């Protein structure tokens, strides 16, 4: 496979066969972010569970200590007083049935997070086939189905992220921007890994954290040593 010049230069900065301690791994990762834009640093965690089983699902949400560095567009689907509260809290788009209709008929997706109230789930639930594959379906565990829409909006703006297993038993999450520097990125990583470890399902057997890889948007993957996490 032929790589671009910047990618090839990045690979020379480290040994792809080595799993580095997290501090060193983030130092390398920041150096591999050579694009003209501020690249996102992403984490990919393979777990020793089987996502096909309901009792082995791993899912949750947390506010990263330093946020994600990304400006989040929020859609709030709610009614009455909650609609007013959502607007005051800074939601980018607010509405009820008409917003659901816009998504359904126009395939409108100009938002990053959808927050709704329990009484509107009958309306939002019908959008499952559209929102689900894109990871935009609201969920109580992620705090995006709530009676406190203002808090949910503030949390999302502050850098709240959702983590969940995909079909290959891997969690993919942003950790921030390359401009954060290795210290802030590691602190975000530590917070996220702590949450994932706490979310370990009782039905999961054997080694839980199988592997961790970080990468910048345009850069190569860097392995993190997970031996200290194996007995978590």
Secondary structure, 3 states (H helix, E strand, C coil): CCCCHHHHHHHCCCCCCCEECHHHHHHHHHHHCCCCCCCEEEEEEEECCCCCCHHHCCEEEEECCCCCCCCCCEEEECCHHHHHHHHHHCCCEEECHHHHHHHHHHCCCCCCEEEECHHHHHHHHHHHHHHHHHCCCCCHHHCCECCCHHHHHHHHHCCEEEEEECCCCEEEEEEEEHHHCHHHHHHHHHHHHHHHHHCCCCCCCCCCEEEEEEEECCCCCEEECCHHHCCC
